[in-house]
Amino acid sequence: MPRRVVFEDKDIIVEISPRDYELPDLVYEAIKKKGRPVLFQELVKEFSGIVGEDRVRKAVSHLLALKKIIEFPDGSLGTPDMEWKPSGIVRKRRRRRIARLMDIEGPQRILYTVT
């Protein structure tokens, strides 16, 4: 997705934050781009300054509900085709994430009917 830059200077770039319906696709692409399972905190760090942690958590939950991503035993997130390799001591997560679909609506479309 192209960046929507509002103002750009040599010191600062101001861009529009992604909308809720765009965020799951951005999170999915970020995971795929890494090419390996990522921890939730890595995603939060990557999206810091763009969107908040709560919105990233909702997008992750939405992707889990759609089964576009999966959660590995150590809590890392990846696509179903990614191979998980335990690194060092594997700690099992006690709490599983609850997968919930987001209540998102895309751009409003007006349908006209001809009578």
C-alpha positions as MATLAB code, in Angstrom:
seq = 'MPRRVVFEDKDIIVEISPRDYELPDLVYEAIKKKGRPVLFQELVKEFSGIVGEDRVRKAVSHLLALKKIIEFPDGSLGTPDMEWKPSGIVRKRRRRRIARLMDIEGPQRILYTVT';
ca = [
       0.000    0.000    0.000;
       1.449    3.374   -0.921;
       2.151    5.841    1.859;
      -0.165    8.822    2.040;
       2.196   11.659    2.790;
       0.556   14.934    3.818;
       3.741   16.942    4.374;
       7.394   16.155    3.833;
      10.422   18.181    4.845;
      14.084   17.308    5.317;
      13.444   16.795    9.051;
       9.906   15.423    9.227;
       7.398   13.356    7.268;
       3.686   13.559    8.132;
       1.490   10.816    6.754;
      -2.088    9.664    7.252;
      -2.549    6.673    9.524;
      -4.075    3.578    7.882;
      -7.779    3.053    8.398;
      -9.086    0.070   10.381;
     -10.066   -1.899    7.286;
      -6.554   -1.454    5.816;
      -4.601   -2.493    8.913;
      -5.016   -6.315    8.775;
      -3.558   -6.377    5.255;
      -0.620   -4.222    6.369;
       0.079   -6.501    9.362;
      -0.145   -9.593    7.144;
       2.284   -8.078    4.630;
       4.699   -7.122    7.433;
       4.746  -10.734    8.672;
       5.245  -12.104    5.153;
       8.007   -9.568    4.468;
       9.963  -10.765    7.522;
       9.837  -14.318    6.169;
       9.874  -15.838    9.638;
       7.513  -15.981   12.623;
       7.497  -12.676   14.527;
       6.588  -11.814   18.085;
       3.725   -9.444   18.743;
       6.082   -6.865   20.230;
       8.053   -6.821   16.960;
       4.868   -5.891   15.123;
       4.088   -3.179   17.657;
       7.593   -1.784   17.224;
       7.300   -1.835   13.432;
       3.988    0.040   13.506;
       4.950    2.433   16.314;
       4.280    6.017   15.380;
       1.750    4.874   12.777;
      -0.902    3.045   14.812;
      -1.294    2.124   18.453;
      -0.782   -1.259   20.102;
      -4.528   -1.820   20.533;
      -5.190   -1.429   16.825;
      -2.356   -3.838   15.976;
      -3.795   -6.331   18.508;
      -7.235   -6.071   16.868;
      -5.732   -6.610   13.412;
      -3.790   -9.671   14.641;
      -6.927  -11.076   16.247;
      -8.850  -10.499   13.003;
      -6.173  -12.334   10.971;
      -6.181  -15.224   13.465;
      -9.977  -15.519   13.167;
      -9.666  -15.646    9.377;
      -6.839  -18.216    9.750;
      -4.559  -16.097    7.545;
      -1.947  -16.255   10.314;
      -1.319  -18.769   13.087;
       0.188  -18.565   16.545;
       3.094  -20.884   17.301;
       3.693  -22.484   20.754;
       6.086  -19.712   21.831;
       3.533  -17.003   20.968;
       5.130  -15.933   17.699;
       2.895  -15.233   14.716;
       3.379  -16.424   11.172;
       1.600  -17.551    8.041;
       0.445  -21.189    7.901;
       3.165  -22.041    5.361;
       6.012  -20.706    7.559;
       8.275  -23.167    9.297;
       8.633  -22.671   13.036;
      12.026  -23.381   14.573;
      12.261  -23.191   18.361;
      15.032  -20.849   19.419;
      16.670  -21.737   22.722;
      14.285  -22.509   25.547;
      10.718  -22.737   24.316;
       8.268  -21.261   26.771;
       4.670  -22.174   26.200;
       2.233  -19.327   26.396;
      -0.287  -19.688   29.192;
      -2.962  -17.533   27.607;
      -4.074  -18.081   24.038;
      -5.154  -15.133   21.954;
      -8.879  -14.944   21.354;
      -9.476  -14.691   17.640;
     -12.189  -12.138   16.880;
     -13.225  -10.607   13.611;
     -13.028   -6.836   13.464;
     -16.163   -4.886   12.736;
     -14.657   -3.117    9.767;
     -16.247   -1.427    6.852;
     -14.397   -0.446    3.741;
     -15.003    2.722    1.801;
     -18.678    3.524    1.701;
     -20.319    2.612   -1.565;
     -23.621    4.038   -2.688;
     -25.747    1.685   -4.695;
     -28.289    3.177   -7.021;
     -31.261    1.257   -8.256;
     -33.051    2.131  -11.433;
     -36.806    1.779  -11.257;
];
